[in-house]
């Protein structure tokens, strides 16, 4: 029997009122592909996944104490170790990239409450996410599915209290993103008027990581996206220099710490997904 191969990757931005709170929506559907294991790497975005046909099969979570299992919906905070997802040749769903600055108003809790963990989104968001999950699976195509997610989040935005991260923390987070993670904690704190210690406490609550850990994640995310975007054999020394690492060894150590593999090994493992457009652009 010939198995049809399907490999769809669709990425769109959210409705204008959600911009700044949501980065993008990624739709994916794969069928007939070799079984593989995917790494969910640390990034500056909270992860919300609403599956379509089969649950997400989590082999390992950023929190090593969490048990493996299947997740029809998943909500995860910022983390500094990879998640491992088993893909038995097929998977489908929509991933929503939520800014830590959108956590309070869209999810009803600060991003720090999800730091380093994955959870069933139903357990955190309740019946609301179950209803949108049902509507999503009934939608006929990607534009309709994205409209369902847009409408759901716009409803949460309208119903929720406009409780967002403090302006100083929000500005510090944006500065850190704009600098590609290349700002020291004292430089960040100087722009807020807070002490290093106070800024660290606020970051843990509102972002989910300390400023230093957040800077590492932002820089690592930039490096791996640039690595995925470069054709041909990787120039790791050049990549390290471009992203502000001291040298290639420094880049290798960060990959070992944050991805549990080398840059070349990650690139080889994700080659097919990169080629099919399943990774965000640099």
Phi and psi restraints in degrees (value plus and minus 20) as a CYANA .aco file:
   2 UNK   PHI    -104.5   -64.5
   2 UNK   PSI     104.8   144.8
   3 UNK   PHI    -114.1   -74.1
   3 UNK   PSI     104.0   144.0
   4 UNK   PHI     -87.1   -47.1
   4 UNK   PSI     114.8   154.8
   5 UNK   PHI    -116.4   -76.4
   5 UNK   PSI     104.1   144.1
   6 UNK   PHI    -142.9  -102.9
   6 UNK   PSI     111.2   151.2
   7 UNK   PHI    -166.1  -126.1
   7 UNK   PSI      66.7   106.7
   8 UNK   PHI    -125.2   -85.2
   8 UNK   PSI     117.1   157.1
   9 UNK   PHI    -160.3  -120.3
   9 UNK   PSI      99.5   139.5
  10 UNK   PHI    -150.1  -110.1
  10 UNK   PSI     108.6   148.6
  11 UNK   PHI    -147.4  -107.4
  11 UNK   PSI     110.4   150.4
  12 UNK   PHI    -157.3  -117.3
  12 UNK   PSI     141.5   181.5
  13 UNK   PHI    -106.5   -66.5
  13 UNK   PSI     142.7   182.7
  14 UNK   PHI     -99.3   -59.3
  14 UNK   PSI     153.1   193.1
  15 UNK   PHI     -79.6   -39.6
  15 UNK   PSI     129.8   169.8
  16 UNK   PHI     -69.7   -29.7
  16 UNK   PSI     -61.8   -21.8
  17 UNK   PHI     -83.8   -43.8
  17 UNK   PSI     -37.6     2.4
  18 UNK   PHI    -113.2   -73.2
  18 UNK   PSI     -29.6    10.4
  19 UNK   PHI     -86.8   -46.8
  19 UNK   PSI     118.3   158.3
  20 UNK   PHI      75.4   115.4
  20 UNK   PSI     -44.4    -4.4
  21 UNK   PHI    -124.2   -84.2
  21 UNK   PSI     -50.9   -10.9
  22 UNK   PHI    -146.1  -106.1
  22 UNK   PSI     115.1   155.1
  23 UNK   PHI    -102.2   -62.2
  23 UNK   PSI     -74.8   -34.8
  24 UNK   PHI    -185.7  -145.7
  24 UNK   PSI     148.5   188.5
  25 UNK   PHI    -133.5   -93.5
  25 UNK   PSI     115.2   155.2
  26 UNK   PHI    -139.3   -99.3
  26 UNK   PSI      97.6   137.6
  27 UNK   PHI    -116.9   -76.9
  27 UNK   PSI     119.1   159.1
  28 UNK   PHI    -162.5  -122.5
  28 UNK   PSI     122.5   162.5
  29 UNK   PHI    -167.6  -127.6
  29 UNK   PSI     102.6   142.6
  30 UNK   PHI    -149.1  -109.1
  30 UNK   PSI     117.4   157.4
  31 UNK   PHI    -162.9  -122.9
  31 UNK   PSI     127.1   167.1
  32 UNK   PHI      49.4    89.4
  32 UNK   PSI       1.6    41.6
  33 UNK   PHI    -121.5   -81.5
  33 UNK   PSI     139.3   179.3
  34 UNK   PHI     -80.2   -40.2
  34 UNK   PSI     124.5   164.5
  35 UNK   PHI     -81.5   -41.5
  35 UNK   PSI     122.0   162.0
  36 UNK   PHI    -171.7  -131.7
  36 UNK   PSI     154.4   194.4
  37 UNK   PHI    -143.3  -103.3
  37 UNK   PSI     105.6   145.6
  38 UNK   PHI    -124.8   -84.8
  38 UNK   PSI     123.9   163.9
  39 UNK   PHI    -118.5   -78.5
  39 UNK   PSI     104.2   144.2
  40 UNK   PHI    -108.3   -68.3
  40 UNK   PSI      80.1   120.1
  41 UNK   PHI    -106.4   -66.4
  41 UNK   PSI     136.2   176.2
  42 UNK   PHI     -76.7   -36.7
  42 UNK   PSI     118.9   158.9
  43 UNK   PHI    -171.4  -131.4
  43 UNK   PSI     150.7   190.7
  44 UNK   PHI    -102.4   -62.4
  44 UNK   PSI      -3.7    36.3
  45 UNK   PHI    -142.3  -102.3
  45 UNK   PSI     119.8   159.8
  46 UNK   PHI     -91.2   -51.2
  46 UNK   PSI     130.0   170.0
  47 UNK   PHI    -133.3   -93.3
  47 UNK   PSI     104.2   144.2
  48 UNK   PHI    -139.7   -99.7
  48 UNK   PSI     103.1   143.1
  49 UNK   PHI    -140.3  -100.3
  49 UNK   PSI     107.9   147.9
  50 UNK   PHI    -137.1   -97.1
  50 UNK   PSI      89.0   129.0
  51 UNK   PHI     -99.0   -59.0
  51 UNK   PSI     145.1   185.1
  52 UNK   PHI    -127.8   -87.8
  52 UNK   PSI     -82.3   -42.3
  53 UNK   PHI    -127.0   -87.0
  53 UNK   PSI     -49.3    -9.3
  54 UNK   PHI    -163.8  -123.8
  54 UNK   PSI     132.8   172.8
  55 UNK   PHI     -91.7   -51.7
  55 UNK   PSI     141.3   181.3
  56 UNK   PHI     -96.0   -56.0
  56 UNK   PSI     109.0   149.0
  57 UNK   PHI    -120.7   -80.7
  57 UNK   PSI      80.0   120.0
  58 UNK   PHI    -106.4   -66.4
  58 UNK   PSI      97.7   137.7
  59 UNK   PHI    -105.5   -65.5
  59 UNK   PSI     -49.5    -9.5
  60 UNK   PHI    -179.0  -139.0
  60 UNK   PSI     125.5   165.5
  61 UNK   PHI    -126.1   -86.1
  61 UNK   PSI     142.9   182.9
  62 UNK   PHI     -76.3   -36.3
  62 UNK   PSI     -54.8   -14.8
  63 UNK   PHI    -104.8   -64.8
  63 UNK   PSI      88.7   128.7
  64 UNK   PHI     -83.6   -43.6
  64 UNK   PSI     -36.3     3.7
  65 UNK   PHI    -100.9   -60.9
  65 UNK   PSI     -34.4     5.6
  66 UNK   PHI     -97.3   -57.3
  66 UNK   PSI     124.2   164.2
  67 UNK   PHI    -103.1   -63.1
  67 UNK   PSI     128.4   168.4
  68 UNK   PHI     -86.4   -46.4
  68 UNK   PSI     140.0   180.0
  69 UNK   PHI     146.7   186.7
  69 UNK   PSI     159.2   199.2
  70 UNK   PHI    -117.2   -77.2
  70 UNK   PSI     120.2   160.2
  71 UNK   PHI    -150.2  -110.2
  71 UNK   PSI      85.9   125.9
  72 UNK   PHI     -82.3   -42.3
  72 UNK   PSI     -55.3   -15.3
  73 UNK   PHI    -155.7  -115.7
  73 UNK   PSI     128.0   168.0
  74 UNK   PHI    -162.7  -122.7
  74 UNK   PSI     119.6   159.6
  75 UNK   PHI    -149.3  -109.3
  75 UNK   PSI     102.9   142.9
  76 UNK   PHI    -151.1  -111.1
  76 UNK   PSI     126.0   166.0
  77 UNK   PHI    -111.6   -71.6
  77 UNK   PSI    -195.6  -155.6
  78 UNK   PHI     -87.0   -47.0
  78 UNK   PSI     128.0   168.0
  79 UNK   PHI    -170.3  -130.3
  79 UNK   PSI     145.4   185.4
  80 UNK   PHI    -142.1  -102.1
  80 UNK   PSI      -9.1    30.9
  81 UNK   PHI    -154.5  -114.5
  81 UNK   PSI     134.7   174.7
  82 UNK   PHI     -98.1   -58.1
  82 UNK   PSI     132.2   172.2
  83 UNK   PHI    -111.6   -71.6
  83 UNK   PSI     135.6   175.6
  84 UNK   PHI    -141.1  -101.1
  84 UNK   PSI     107.4   147.4
  85 UNK   PHI    -140.3  -100.3
  85 UNK   PSI     104.3   144.3
  86 UNK   PHI    -103.6   -63.6
  86 UNK   PSI     109.1   149.1
  87 UNK   PHI    -139.9   -99.9
  87 UNK   PSI      82.4   122.4
  88 UNK   PHI    -102.0   -62.0
  88 UNK   PSI      25.6    65.6
  89 UNK   PHI      66.3   106.3
  89 UNK   PSI     -24.5    15.5
  90 UNK   PHI    -174.3  -134.3
  90 UNK   PSI     121.9   161.9
  91 UNK   PHI    -186.4  -146.4
  91 UNK   PSI     135.2   175.2
  92 UNK   PHI    -179.7  -139.7
  92 UNK   PSI     126.2   166.2
  93 UNK   PHI     146.6   186.6
  93 UNK   PSI    -192.1  -152.1
  94 UNK   PHI    -146.6  -106.6
  94 UNK   PSI     111.1   151.1
  95 UNK   PHI    -125.7   -85.7
  95 UNK   PSI     111.5   151.5
  96 UNK   PHI    -130.4   -90.4
  96 UNK   PSI     102.9   142.9
  97 UNK   PHI    -112.3   -72.3
  97 UNK   PSI      90.0   130.0
  98 UNK   PHI    -126.5   -86.5
  98 UNK   PSI     108.5   148.5
  99 UNK   PHI     -87.6   -47.6
  99 UNK   PSI     124.8   164.8
 100 UNK   PHI     -75.9   -35.9
 100 UNK   PSI     -46.5    -6.5
 101 UNK   PHI     -93.0   -53.0
 101 UNK   PSI     -33.8     6.2
 102 UNK   PHI    -118.3   -78.3
 102 UNK   PSI     -21.7    18.3
 103 UNK   PHI     -83.0   -43.0
 103 UNK   PSI     -67.0   -27.0
 104 UNK   PHI     -84.7   -44.7
 104 UNK   PSI     -65.7   -25.7
 105 UNK   PHI     -99.5   -59.5
 105 UNK   PSI     -50.9   -10.9
 106 UNK   PHI    -115.3   -75.3
 106 UNK   PSI     -53.5   -13.5
 107 UNK   PHI    -126.1   -86.1
 107 UNK   PSI     -37.0     3.0
 108 UNK   PHI      63.0   103.0
 108 UNK   PSI      -1.8    38.2
 109 UNK   PHI    -176.7  -136.7
 109 UNK   PSI     135.9   175.9
 110 UNK   PHI     -93.2   -53.2
 110 UNK   PSI     132.3   172.3
 111 UNK   PHI     -79.2   -39.2
 111 UNK   PSI     -46.9    -6.9
 112 UNK   PHI     -82.6   -42.6
 112 UNK   PSI     -44.2    -4.2
 113 UNK   PHI     -90.0   -50.0
 113 UNK   PSI     -36.0     4.0
 114 UNK   PHI    -131.3   -91.3
 114 UNK   PSI     -11.6    28.4
 115 UNK   PHI     -77.9   -37.9
 115 UNK   PSI     104.3   144.3
 116 UNK   PHI      53.1    93.1
 116 UNK   PSI      -7.8    32.2
 117 UNK   PHI    -151.4  -111.4
 117 UNK   PSI     137.9   177.9
 118 UNK   PHI    -134.0   -94.0
 118 UNK   PSI     128.2   168.2
 119 UNK   PHI    -164.5  -124.5
 119 UNK   PSI     138.1   178.1
 120 UNK   PHI     -83.4   -43.4
 120 UNK   PSI     103.7   143.7
 121 UNK   PHI     -79.5   -39.5
 121 UNK   PSI     -51.9   -11.9
 122 UNK   PHI     -79.4   -39.4
 122 UNK   PSI     -58.6   -18.6
 123 UNK   PHI     -86.8   -46.8
 123 UNK   PSI     -50.8   -10.8
 124 UNK   PHI    -109.3   -69.3
 124 UNK   PSI     -62.3   -22.3
 125 UNK   PHI    -123.3   -83.3
 125 UNK   PSI     -31.0     9.0
 126 UNK   PHI      55.4    95.4
 126 UNK   PSI    -173.7  -133.7
 127 UNK   PHI     -81.1   -41.1
 127 UNK   PSI     -46.7    -6.7
 128 UNK   PHI     -74.4   -34.4
 128 UNK   PSI     -65.3   -25.3
 129 UNK   PHI     -96.3   -56.3
 129 UNK   PSI     -49.2    -9.2
 130 UNK   PHI     -85.1   -45.1
 130 UNK   PSI     -59.1   -19.1
 131 UNK   PHI     -86.5   -46.5
 131 UNK   PSI     -64.7   -24.7
 132 UNK   PHI     -89.8   -49.8
 132 UNK   PSI     -51.7   -11.7
 133 UNK   PHI     -83.2   -43.2
 133 UNK   PSI     -62.1   -22.1
 134 UNK   PHI     -83.5   -43.5
 134 UNK   PSI     -64.5   -24.5
 135 UNK   PHI     -84.7   -44.7
 135 UNK   PSI     -57.3   -17.3
 136 UNK   PHI     -82.0   -42.0
 136 UNK   PSI     -62.7   -22.7
 137 UNK   PHI     -92.1   -52.1
 137 UNK   PSI     -38.0     2.0
 138 UNK   PHI    -109.9   -69.9
 138 UNK   PSI     -34.5     5.5
 139 UNK   PHI     -87.8   -47.8
 139 UNK   PSI     122.9   162.9
 140 UNK   PHI    -102.4   -62.4
 140 UNK   PSI     -42.5    -2.5
 141 UNK   PHI    -174.3  -134.3
 141 UNK   PSI     158.8   198.8
 142 UNK   PHI     -83.8   -43.8
 142 UNK   PSI     -66.3   -26.3
 143 UNK   PHI     -76.2   -36.2
 143 UNK   PSI     -60.9   -20.9
 144 UNK   PHI     -87.3   -47.3
 144 UNK   PSI     -59.2   -19.2
 145 UNK   PHI     -84.5   -44.5
 145 UNK   PSI     -63.1   -23.1
 146 UNK   PHI     -85.8   -45.8
 146 UNK   PSI     -53.6   -13.6
 147 UNK   PHI     -85.3   -45.3
 147 UNK   PSI     -57.2   -17.2
 148 UNK   PHI     -81.0   -41.0
 148 UNK   PSI     -66.4   -26.4
 149 UNK   PHI     -87.2   -47.2
 149 UNK   PSI     -63.3   -23.3
 150 UNK   PHI     -76.1   -36.1
 150 UNK   PSI     -69.7   -29.7
 151 UNK   PHI     -82.0   -42.0
 151 UNK   PSI     -59.8   -19.8
 152 UNK   PHI     -84.0   -44.0
 152 UNK   PSI     -67.6   -27.6
 153 UNK   PHI     -90.2   -50.2
 153 UNK   PSI     -55.2   -15.2
 154 UNK   PHI     -83.2   -43.2
 154 UNK   PSI     -57.0   -17.0
 155 UNK   PHI     -84.6   -44.6
 155 UNK   PSI     -62.1   -22.1
 156 UNK   PHI     -85.6   -45.6
 156 UNK   PSI     -57.6   -17.6
 157 UNK   PHI     -83.8   -43.8
 157 UNK   PSI     -61.9   -21.9
 158 UNK   PHI     -91.0   -51.0
 158 UNK   PSI     -57.1   -17.1
 159 UNK   PHI    -101.1   -61.1
 159 UNK   PSI     -49.2    -9.2
 160 UNK   PHI     -97.1   -57.1
 160 UNK   PSI     135.7   175.7
 161 UNK   PHI     -89.8   -49.8
 161 UNK   PSI     124.0   164.0
 162 UNK   PHI     -99.9   -59.9
 162 UNK   PSI      46.9    86.9
 163 UNK   PHI    -123.5   -83.5
 163 UNK   PSI      87.0   127.0
 164 UNK   PHI    -138.8   -98.8
 164 UNK   PSI     151.3   191.3
 165 UNK   PHI     -80.0   -40.0
 165 UNK   PSI     130.0   170.0
 166 UNK   PHI     -76.1   -36.1
 166 UNK   PSI     130.3   170.3
 167 UNK   PHI     -79.5   -39.5
 167 UNK   PSI     -58.0   -18.0
 168 UNK   PHI     -87.1   -47.1
 168 UNK   PSI     -61.5   -21.5
 169 UNK   PHI     -87.6   -47.6
 169 UNK   PSI     -61.2   -21.2
 170 UNK   PHI     -80.5   -40.5
 170 UNK   PSI     -63.8   -23.8
 171 UNK   PHI     -85.9   -45.9
 171 UNK   PSI     -60.5   -20.5
 172 UNK   PHI     -83.0   -43.0
 172 UNK   PSI     -60.1   -20.1
 173 UNK   PHI     -83.6   -43.6
 173 UNK   PSI     -63.9   -23.9
 174 UNK   PHI     -84.6   -44.6
 174 UNK   PSI     -58.8   -18.8
 175 UNK   PHI     -83.6   -43.6
 175 UNK   PSI     -60.8   -20.8
 176 UNK   PHI     -83.9   -43.9
 176 UNK   PSI     -63.0   -23.0
 177 UNK   PHI     -83.7   -43.7
 177 UNK   PSI     -63.7   -23.7
 178 UNK   PHI     -84.4   -44.4
 178 UNK   PSI     -48.1    -8.1
 179 UNK   PHI    -111.1   -71.1
 179 UNK   PSI     -13.7    26.3
 180 UNK   PHI      41.9    81.9
 180 UNK   PSI       9.7    49.7
 181 UNK   PHI      62.3   102.3
 181 UNK   PSI     -18.0    22.0
 182 UNK   PHI    -116.0   -76.0
 182 UNK   PSI      39.8    79.8
 183 UNK   PHI    -155.3  -115.3
 183 UNK   PSI     116.8   156.8
 184 UNK   PHI     -99.6   -59.6
 184 UNK   PSI     140.4   180.4
 185 UNK   PHI     -80.1   -40.1
 185 UNK   PSI     -60.3   -20.3
 186 UNK   PHI     -86.7   -46.7
 186 UNK   PSI     -51.7   -11.7
 187 UNK   PHI     -88.8   -48.8
 187 UNK   PSI     -60.3   -20.3
 188 UNK   PHI     -83.7   -43.7
 188 UNK   PSI     -66.8   -26.8
 189 UNK   PHI     -83.4   -43.4
 189 UNK   PSI     -55.8   -15.8
 190 UNK   PHI     -81.4   -41.4
 190 UNK   PSI     -50.5   -10.5
 191 UNK   PHI    -100.9   -60.9
 191 UNK   PSI     -29.4    10.6
 192 UNK   PHI    -126.0   -86.0
 192 UNK   PSI     -40.6    -0.6
 193 UNK   PHI      64.5   104.5
 193 UNK   PSI     -20.7    19.3
 194 UNK   PHI    -111.5   -71.5
 194 UNK   PSI     139.9   179.9
 195 UNK   PHI     -94.3   -54.3
 195 UNK   PSI     141.1   181.1
 196 UNK   PHI     -74.7   -34.7
 196 UNK   PSI     -62.7   -22.7
 197 UNK   PHI     -85.7   -45.7
 197 UNK   PSI     -63.6   -23.6
 198 UNK   PHI     -86.9   -46.9
 198 UNK   PSI     -60.0   -20.0
 199 UNK   PHI     -83.7   -43.7
 199 UNK   PSI     -57.6   -17.6
 200 UNK   PHI     -82.0   -42.0
 200 UNK   PSI     -63.3   -23.3
 201 UNK   PHI     -83.3   -43.3
 201 UNK   PSI     -64.8   -24.8
 202 UNK   PHI     -84.2   -44.2
 202 UNK   PSI     -60.0   -20.0
 203 UNK   PHI     -83.6   -43.6
 203 UNK   PSI     -62.1   -22.1
 204 UNK   PHI     -79.9   -39.9
 204 UNK   PSI     -57.6   -17.6
 205 UNK   PHI     -96.2   -56.2
 205 UNK   PSI     -68.6   -28.6
 206 UNK   PHI    -110.1   -70.1
 206 UNK   PSI     -46.5    -6.5
 207 UNK   PHI    -127.8   -87.8
 207 UNK   PSI     -58.7   -18.7
 208 UNK   PHI      86.0   126.0
 208 UNK   PSI     -23.8    16.2
 209 UNK   PHI    -158.9  -118.9
 209 UNK   PSI     140.6   180.6
 210 UNK   PHI     -89.9   -49.9
 210 UNK   PSI     141.6   181.6
 211 UNK   PHI     -76.1   -36.1
 211 UNK   PSI     -59.2   -19.2
 212 UNK   PHI     -86.2   -46.2
 212 UNK   PSI     -65.1   -25.1
 213 UNK   PHI     -86.9   -46.9
 213 UNK   PSI     -58.2   -18.2
 214 UNK   PHI     -82.7   -42.7
 214 UNK   PSI     -60.7   -20.7
 215 UNK   PHI     -81.9   -41.9
 215 UNK   PSI     -60.7   -20.7
 216 UNK   PHI     -81.9   -41.9
 216 UNK   PSI     -63.7   -23.7
 217 UNK   PHI     -86.9   -46.9
 217 UNK   PSI     -62.7   -22.7
 218 UNK   PHI     -81.4   -41.4
 218 UNK   PSI     -65.8   -25.8
 219 UNK   PHI     -87.6   -47.6
 219 UNK   PSI     -60.8   -20.8
 220 UNK   PHI     -83.2   -43.2
 220 UNK   PSI     -62.9   -22.9
 221 UNK   PHI     -81.5   -41.5
 221 UNK   PSI     -61.2   -21.2
 222 UNK   PHI     -83.8   -43.8
 222 UNK   PSI     -62.7   -22.7
 223 UNK   PHI     -84.2   -44.2
 223 UNK   PSI     -63.8   -23.8
 224 UNK   PHI     -93.1   -53.1
 224 UNK   PSI     -50.2   -10.2
 225 UNK   PHI     -90.8   -50.8
 225 UNK   PSI     -58.3   -18.3
 226 UNK   PHI     -87.4   -47.4
 226 UNK   PSI     -56.6   -16.6
 227 UNK   PHI     -81.2   -41.2
 227 UNK   PSI     -63.4   -23.4
 228 UNK   PHI     -89.0   -49.0
 228 UNK   PSI     -46.4    -6.4
 229 UNK   PHI    -105.8   -65.8
 229 UNK   PSI     -32.1     7.9
 230 UNK   PHI    -109.7   -69.7
 230 UNK   PSI     103.5   143.5
 231 UNK   PHI     -93.4   -53.4
 231 UNK   PSI     136.7   176.7
 232 UNK   PHI      57.0    97.0
 232 UNK   PSI    -194.9  -154.9
 233 UNK   PHI     -79.0   -39.0
 233 UNK   PSI     116.4   156.4
 234 UNK   PHI     -90.0   -50.0
 234 UNK   PSI     117.4   157.4
 235 UNK   PHI    -115.9   -75.9
 235 UNK   PSI      66.0   106.0
 236 UNK   PHI     -89.8   -49.8
 236 UNK   PSI     -54.2   -14.2
 237 UNK   PHI     -84.9   -44.9
 237 UNK   PSI     -61.9   -21.9
 238 UNK   PHI     -86.7   -46.7
 238 UNK   PSI     -59.8   -19.8
 239 UNK   PHI     -82.2   -42.2
 239 UNK   PSI     -63.2   -23.2
 240 UNK   PHI     -79.9   -39.9
 240 UNK   PSI     -63.6   -23.6
 241 UNK   PHI     -85.6   -45.6
 241 UNK   PSI     -62.4   -22.4
 242 UNK   PHI     -81.7   -41.7
 242 UNK   PSI     -54.3   -14.3
 243 UNK   PHI    -117.5   -77.5
 243 UNK   PSI     -15.2    24.8
 244 UNK   PHI      65.9   105.9
 244 UNK   PSI      -3.8    36.2
 245 UNK   PHI    -101.5   -61.5
 245 UNK   PSI     133.6   173.6
 246 UNK   PHI     -82.8   -42.8
 246 UNK   PSI     -58.9   -18.9
 247 UNK   PHI    -188.2  -148.2
 247 UNK   PSI    -197.5  -157.5
 248 UNK   PHI     -82.3   -42.3
 248 UNK   PSI     -55.2   -15.2
 249 UNK   PHI     -81.7   -41.7
 249 UNK   PSI     -59.4   -19.4
 250 UNK   PHI     -82.1   -42.1
 250 UNK   PSI     -64.4   -24.4
 251 UNK   PHI     -81.0   -41.0
 251 UNK   PSI     -63.5   -23.5
 252 UNK   PHI     -80.4   -40.4
 252 UNK   PSI     -61.1   -21.1
 253 UNK   PHI     -86.4   -46.4
 253 UNK   PSI     -58.4   -18.4
 254 UNK   PHI     -87.6   -47.6
 254 UNK   PSI     -58.9   -18.9
 255 UNK   PHI     -83.1   -43.1
 255 UNK   PSI     -62.5   -22.5
 256 UNK   PHI     -81.0   -41.0
 256 UNK   PSI     -59.3   -19.3
 257 UNK   PHI     -96.0   -56.0
 257 UNK   PSI     -59.9   -19.9
 258 UNK   PHI    -119.5   -79.5
 258 UNK   PSI     -43.8    -3.8
 259 UNK   PHI    -137.4   -97.4
 259 UNK   PSI     -31.7     8.3
 260 UNK   PHI      41.3    81.3
 260 UNK   PSI      12.9    52.9
 261 UNK   PHI    -182.4  -142.4
 261 UNK   PSI     154.5   194.5
 262 UNK   PHI    -104.0   -64.0
 262 UNK   PSI     142.2   182.2
 263 UNK   PHI     -77.6   -37.6
 263 UNK   PSI     -62.1   -22.1
 264 UNK   PHI     -86.7   -46.7
 264 UNK   PSI     -59.4   -19.4
 265 UNK   PHI     -84.8   -44.8
 265 UNK   PSI     -62.3   -22.3
 266 UNK   PHI     -82.1   -42.1
 266 UNK   PSI     -63.5   -23.5
 267 UNK   PHI     -81.7   -41.7
 267 UNK   PSI     -62.0   -22.0
 268 UNK   PHI     -85.8   -45.8
 268 UNK   PSI     -61.7   -21.7
 269 UNK   PHI     -86.9   -46.9
 269 UNK   PSI     -53.8   -13.8
 270 UNK   PHI    -120.8   -80.8
 270 UNK   PSI     -12.3    27.7
 271 UNK   PHI     -74.5   -34.5
 271 UNK   PSI     -67.9   -27.9
 272 UNK   PHI     -83.5   -43.5
 272 UNK   PSI     -63.7   -23.7
 273 UNK   PHI     -84.5   -44.5
 273 UNK   PSI     -57.6   -17.6
 274 UNK   PHI     -83.5   -43.5
 274 UNK   PSI     -66.6   -26.6
 275 UNK   PHI     -81.3   -41.3
 275 UNK   PSI     -54.6   -14.6
 276 UNK   PHI    -104.3   -64.3
 276 UNK   PSI     -22.4    17.6
 277 UNK   PHI      67.8   107.8
 277 UNK   PSI       1.7    41.7
 278 UNK   PHI    -105.4   -65.4
 278 UNK   PSI     -20.3    19.7
 279 UNK   PHI    -132.0   -92.0
 279 UNK   PSI     125.2   165.2
 280 UNK   PHI     -86.1   -46.1
 280 UNK   PSI     130.2   170.2
 281 UNK   PHI     -89.7   -49.7
 281 UNK   PSI     143.5   183.5
